[in-house]
Amino acid sequence: MKSLIVGNGAREHAIAERMAEGSELYAFISKKNPGIAKICKEFEIGDLLDFDKIKKFADKVEPDYVFVGPEGPLAKGIVDALEYEVVGPNENLAKLESDKGFCKEFMKRHLGRGYPQFEVCTSYTEAKNAIDALDKVVVKPGGLTAGKGVKVMGQQLESKEDAKEYAREVLEKKIGGIEKVVIEEKINGEEFTLQAFTDGVRLAPMPLVQDHKHAYENDAGPMTGGMGSYSDSDHLLPFLNATDHKEALKIMEDTIDAIRKTGRYRGVLYGGFMLTKDGPKLLEYNVRFGDPEAMNVLSLLKTDFSDVCISILDGNLKNVEFEQKATVCKYLVPKGYPTHPEPLAEVFVDKKRIEEMGARLYYASVNERNGKVYTSTSRSFGIVGIAKTLDEAERITERAISTVNSDKLVHRSDIGGKELIEKRIKHMRELRDEF
């Protein structure tokens, strides 16, 4: 069997690693990711939105299936452009992620429950009125911003006036690529990620994951694409229970049922939820694996990944098995990231030594030239510790990080740590009056 992956970040490295276990792997990448390059039979470097070039490469290798990692090509219609079986939604269904207004209206029309109050606005007057009508708000650009466009009152926004000015900026500058802004009620709780494979009828859920988007320790600083994440050995999270999980999964099942009336969604559906005192609330959908969450779940995958992909495309998806272990993923990023990252630097990482410690290394936004690996201004490496308990997984991750030979990189050491997790548990207990 032959397979082709499109994309070259740490998420794609994690996906490619599992694809290569059950198929002959080829890759179309925008820069030389050393991890992907090493495990594929052949790769080509080019623009991930150059569908003609991608198709030409696909025609050369004739893959049995194509897996698209990042959201950009999906949003631009790569599934429609390629004449191959692609694991991922078409351009119209990709709007669940690329057009937040579309997603919100879909929720209202087909779900009718399980989401915060919101207004989709195309003018400043609409946005201003929506902000005035709510107590505290979240302002979201309507299009794709790589996890860096959302601003919250009480965090990045100090007042309603700040929220209004940001809404004006989003509309005037078309932040996210479309002239649309979502004004959403700010709700209190703990965010979590539920990802699932789907063939358009059935869902095969993956272990729950909690991402950490703030750049600095203790959830401080600007928002990023994600500084790290963890999953627990029972596939739940320490601050939520099986009932919470069941409710979140039912929302995603109802979503797939609604989509079936007009189309067929084949691929990975990512539900971004907030657990509140009243249960889980759906904040957003993504139409691909999360980054870094993919590294957590794919490190535990027991079922052959290519078999899963073929079953998705054939419409006969069955249960997908994962190891009953905990994972802690931490990103190493350039100093000053994300606002003022330091310039490029050479870095040495001993992948074999990291793996001997019980961890996995995934290359992110790096480039290999003449046998040397150089960082960029974005996230550099994801390192995932795997163990029977969260405590041990976190310790493994920290030990593995200590082997990286570079004083130009930093990370959030608190992710997956006991103190931060206890903070999450206490927060939910207070919200649910469980003391």
N, C-alpha and C positions, 0 to 999 in steps of 0.2 A: 504494500500500500504506500502511496505517495501523499504527502501533505505539504501545504504551503502556508506559512504564517506571514501576515503583513503587520509590521510594527517592530520597534526595537528598544523598548524600555525594560525596566525590571519586571513589570507585569508580563510583557511578551516573552522575556527570558524564562519566567516560570511556566508559562503556557508551552513554549517551545520545548522545554525540557520534558514535559509529559507527552507532547506529540511525538518526540523522537523515540520514545520507548516502544511505540507500536507502529511506527511508520517511517518511511524514508523522508526526512525533513528537508524542505527548501525554505528560503526566507527572502522576503523583500523588505529591506531596512533603509532608513534614511541616513544612518551612519553606522560604522562598524562596531556593533556591540560584541565584545570578545566572547561572551558566554554563548550567544546565539551562533556566532560564526563558527565556533569550535564544534558544535553538535550537528550542524546541518551539512548536507552533502554539497550544496551550492547556495550562494546568496548573491543578490544584486542590490546595489545601493542606488536610491533615487528618492524622489518626492513621493510621499505616501498618498498624495492627492493626484498623482499622475496616473490615472486609471489606464490609459493607453499603454504606458510602459509596464504597468503591473500585469495587464492582460497579455502583453507580448511575452513576458517572462513566464506567465502561467501556461501559455501555449507551448512554450519550449519544454517545460517540465511535466505538463499534463497531470496535475494533482488529482487525487480522488476527492479531496475536499480542501477548502481554504478556510482559515480561521483569521478573522480580523480583530486585532487587539484593541487599538485606540478608538475613541468615539468620532474623531474627525472624519476619517474615510467613510464610516457608516452614515454619518449625518449628510455627507455629500453624495451618497448613493452608490457606493462601491458594489453592493450586493446586486443592484440593478445593472451595473456596468459590466460585470464579469460574467462570462458565459460558463460558469462553473458552479458547483455546489458550494455555497458559502454558509458557514455557521455564523449567523448574525442577521439582524432584521433589515428589511429594505428601507429605503429613504423615508417613506411615509411613516413607518412604525418607529424609526429612529428618532422621530420628532418627540417621542416620549422623553428623550433627554435633551435634544438640541433646541427644543422650543418649550420652555417652561410654561408658557401660557397654554399651549396645546395640551400639555400634561395635566395642568390644573383643571382645565375645562373637561378633560377626559374623566378625571376623578369625580367631578361634580355630576357629570352626566351618567356615568356607569357604576360608580361605587356608592355615592350618596352618603358616605360615612368615612370615619377613620382618617381625617386630614384636618389641618388647621384652617380657620377662616382666611379667605384671601380675596384679592381683586387683581385682575389682569388689566393693566393700564397701557394705553398707547399715547397718552398726552400728559403733560405736567399737571393740568387741572384735575384729571382723573386720579393721578397719583397723590396729589395734595389732599383731595377729599378722602381718599382711602386711608391715608395716614391719620388724618384728623378723626376718622371714625373708629380707630382702634386705640387700645391703651398703649401697648408697646408693639413694635413692628420689626419685621425682617424685610430688607430690601434686596431683591434678587434680579439681576439682569435676565432678560428673556432667553438669551442664547448661551452658547458654550463659553465658559471662562476658566476651564481647567481647575475648578474648585477654589478660585481666588476672587470671585466677584461678589459673593454674598456678604452683606454687612448687617449687623445686629445692634439694635438699641441696647445700651448698657455695656456694649463691648467696643466695636469700632465706631458706633454712632452714639453720641452723648445725649441727643435730644431729638424731638420730632423735627425741629428745624434742620438738624444735620441730615435726618432721613429724607426730608424733602429736597435738600440740595443734592444729595447723592442720587435720588430718583431723577432729578433734572439732568444731572451729568450722564446717567445711564442712557436716557432718551436722546439727549443732544449728541452724544458721542457714539451712539449705537453700540454700547459696550455689550459684548456677546454676539455682535453681528446683526442684530435685529432691533428695530425701534419698538421695544416692548419692555415693560418692567412689571414684576410681580410684587405686590405689597401683601405681606403675609403676617398674620397674627403671631406674635412671639409666644411660644408655649414653653413650659418648664418641664425638664426631664433629662433623660440620658439618651444620646443617639446610639444607634446600632445599625449594622448592615446585615440584611438577609439576601443572599444570592442563591439563584436556582438555575439549573439547566432546564430548558423547556423545548418540546417538539411542537408547540402550538396547541397542545391538548393537555398533556401532563406536565407536572413540575417535579423535579428531583432537587430538593433543597440541600444546601451546603451548610457546614457549621456556621453559627453566628459569629460575627466579628465586630469589634469596636475599633474604629479609626480615631486618630488624633490629628486634627487639622491645624491646631495652633503651633506656631514655630518654636515656642520656648517652653521651658519646664512649667509644670503646674497650669497648663492650658493658658499661657499668656502669649502676647504678641500677635502679629498678623496671621491671617489664614493662609494656608499653603495647600498644595495638592495632597497632603497627608505625610506626617512625619513618622508614622508607624502604627501598628495595630496588634491586637492579640485575640486569640480564640481559646476556649476552655475545653477540657477533655470530655465533658458531657455534651459538647456542641451547643450549649446554651451560653449564657454569660453570668458572672457572679451576681449581677443586680436584677436579673429577670428570671422568670420561671417558665415552665412548659406551657402554661395557659397563654402567657404573653406571646410565646413563639407560635402557638397554634393560631392565635388571632391575626398575627402579622402574615403568616402563610396563607390564611384564608383570604386576606385582602389581595394578595398576589394571584391566588387561584381565580378569584372573581375577575381580576384584570385580564388574565389570559382568556377566560370564558367570554368576556366582552369583546376582546380583539377578534375572536373566532368569527364573529358576525360579519366582519369586513375584510379579514386577512388572516395570515398565519405567521405567528412569531416563532422563529427558530433560532435558538442561541442561548445566551445568558441574560437573565433579567435580574437587575440589582435593585432592591428596595432599600432606600434610605429612610429609616424610621426614627421617631422619637418616642421613647417609653415615658408615658405620663402617668399621673395618678389614676387616670381613667383608661389606661391601657395603651397599646401602641398606636401612633399616628403616623401616617405616611407623609414624608416631607418631599420626596422626589423619587423618580425612577432614573436609573442609568441603563443603557442598553448593551452593556459589556461588563467584564470583570472590573472590580474596583482595583485601584492602585493606591495603597499597598495590599488590600484585602486578598487579592489573587494569590499572593505569596503564602498567606496563612493557609488557605483551604487547599491549594494545589500541593502543598508540602505534605498533606495528609491523605491525598487521593489514593484509594486502593484499586478502584476499577480502571481498566485501561482507557486512557483519555480518547484515543482515536475511536475506540468502540463506542464511547459515549457520543462523539461527534457524528458518527455514521448513523447511530440510532436516532439522533435528533433529526437528521436530514431525511431518514426513512420514515419518520413518524411513529416509531415504536420504542420510545424512551422508557427504560426500566429504572429500577432503583440504582442509585450510585452510592458506593460505599466509601467511607472515610475512616481513618484510624481514630481510635478513642484516645487522642493525645492533645495536649495544649501546645500552642505556638505563640511566640512573641517575635514580631518583626519590628526592626528599627532601621530607619533610613540614616545614612551618613550623607551630609550635605556640606557644600562649601561654607566657610565662615561668612557671616553676614547675610546668608540666605533667609528669607526670600527677597528682601528689599535692596540690599547692597552686597550681593555675593562677590567674594574675591575672585580674581581672574583665574584662568586655566592653570592647572598644576598637574605634574606627573604624580601618580600614586601607585604603590605596589601592594597587592593583596594576594595572600597565600591561600588560594581556594582549597587546596588539599588539606592544609592544617585546620582551616575553619570546619571542613566537613568531618575531620577526625574528632572534633570537639562536639559533634552532634548538631551542627548548624548547617544552614544552606546559604550560599551567596548568590545574589542576583544582581547583575550589572544593570544600571539604569541609564542616566544621561551621561555616558562616557564615550570616548572614542579611542580606538586602538590605531596607532600609527607606528609602523616600523617595530612592532613587537612591544611597544610601550603603551600604557593606558593613561589617558589624560581626562581630568574632570572637565565639566562645563560649568555654567552658572546655575544649573538646576540640580535636582537630587542625583546623587552619584551611585550609591550602592544600597541595596536592601539586604539585611542579614537577619535570618530567621532561626531562632532556637526552638527545638522540638523536644518535648519531654512528657512524662506522665502527669506532671503538675505545672501550674503556671509559674510558681516560684522557681522551679528548676529550669524551665524554659527561658525565663528571664535571665537567670544567672548564666546560662549557656550563651545567650545572645551577647551579654556584656563581655564575657571572656573572649568570644570570637571577635568582637569589635576591637578589643585591646590589641589584636594582632595586626591591625591595619597600619601600614607604615606611611602615615601622613599627618602632619600637624596643621594641614589646611582644611581638615574636615571636622565637623561637629555633629552631635546627635542629641536627641532627648533621652536622657538616661532613665527618666521616670516611667516611661511607657511599659506597661505590664508589671510594674512594681507594686508591692503590697500596699504602700501608702496611698497611691493614686487609686487603686482598685477599691480600697476601703472607703475612700472618699465617695466613689460612685455608689457603693452599697448604702452608705449613710444617707446620701442624697435621696435615693429612692425610698428608703425607709421613712424618712421625714415626709416626703410627698404623700406616701400612702398611709401615714399614721400607724406605722407598724412597730413603734417603740413600746 
